[in-house]
Amino acid sequence: MENMQRFSKDFADTRLLRLEQNYRSTANILNAANALIANNNARLGKQLWTDGEAGDRINLYMAFNEQDEARFVVDQIASWYGKTGRYSDSAVLYRVSAQSRLLEEALMRANIPYRVYGGMRFYERAEIKDALAYLRLATFQDDDASFERIINTPPRGVGERTIDEIRAVAKRDQCPLWQAAGQLLQQKLLSARALNSVATFLQLIRNIHESVQGLPLEEVLDNVIKHSGLVEHYRKEKGERGLARVENLEELVNAAGEFEMPDDEQEALTPLHAFLAHAALEAGETQAGAWTDCAHLMTLHSAKGLEFRNVFMVGMEEGLFPHQRSSGDLGELEEERRLCYVGITRTQEVLTMTHAQHRRMHGNDFYPQPSRFIRELPPESINTVRLGSDEIPRSLVITASAPADTAGFALGQRVLHAKFGEGVVLNLEGSGPNTRIQVNFERAGSKWLVAAYANLTRA
């Protein structure tokens, strides 16, 4: 962006041609995109237009949690298929790659073919395979594939020559690599550095095995990821890639916490063994082929240059999109808004945005506010979705047309309560002293209060 802005300054007599006519999206989609990007200061200025039809308004769905969000999206994809006979018209866009896990699982349950565009399925990602390899080796020490995968991940000074020596002993004695490594240590048949590195690795696996005994499955995965050093290892990767890997590891912990054993496995397997079996099955190549009619999953970064008739933008929440890393930097925030603009303008006909009241991220429970990008869309461009018997009360729905201020409070405002401490206003219902206010308190969680009796003050 900076290069484009500087071009006219660096080169005299520059003529700027704005390519503003759009042949992809409907007028309502373009009007929403124009209104959103107008909030950016660092731009050359462009007003997209079309001589096509007005089209549908943007659907806005507030989910109860991320599972409800995934269910809703998959139901809508199935409904679109029922009308058009095509899955490939539908694309689900998300800010963080870890968001794909629940969507993948929901699509598989619904027997809808899908493909992760520009990336791997959740359980096929390298960092997930690494973490599960640590867990498998700590559980089954004869797992040679896991041993080879992680003996030098993160790097600990075990070179290929050392691994070859371990393989040779294992082949000669017809034993697992774990046992072969132990023999080499006992007989001191490696160099001093290699002996120390291999001994450190074997002791790490023993420590992990001992530390997870008797723990719930979620805590088992959390311990494995922390003790293995994988988080610190991937944090060293620069840019979005390293951050995405860490977020995927955190999502693996969430996956363990949500895992439910199938009824037919409850007597035969422990929860840990059942989860490992589940992960192994999920890691199989079950994606749809490149030319198969299937739904598409992708990050917003991967969506640039593509177009789809039916688009879903999920996780439209503060801290997720815009990402929490950008909240304190105006330049980063404008880049997030450009990314949202890209997502909106991938849509040819129907765009649906979703956000959740509750979401589990980074191992913690959050009650996020809807994204500021939703509030920056024109109110007339929004259609709030309600589903039959699952109708969401109007008081719980925040859209761009929500009142800016009620009973002296505004959405997103930080407030203070004598008992519950500091929190953020999530929802407002009613007006005057009888206004009901939903506040997410840092210590006490989410609570509904009546303005006349809450004695809230601005923090």
VENLINUR-V158248 format. One record per helix or strand. SS is the DSSP state (A for helix, B for strand). FROM is the first residue (numbers start at 1). LEN is the number of residues. If there is no record, write none. Layout:
ss = {SS;SS}
from = {FROM;FROM}
len = {LEN;LEN}
//
This chain:
ss = {A;B;A;B;B;A;B;A;B;A;A;A;A;A;A;A;A;A;A;A;B;B;B;B;B;A;A;B;B;B;B;A;A;B;A;A;B;B;B;B;A;B;B;A;B}
from = {2;21;27;49;58;66;90;97;114;122;126;144;160;177;192;217;230;239;263;271;295;308;317;319;323;324;330;347;359;364;370;372;379;382;388;394;406;409;414;421;432;436;445;451;457}
len = {9;1;11;1;6;19;5;13;3;3;14;7;14;10;20;12;6;20;3;12;5;6;1;2;1;3;15;10;3;3;1;4;3;3;3;3;1;1;4;9;3;6;6;4;2}
//
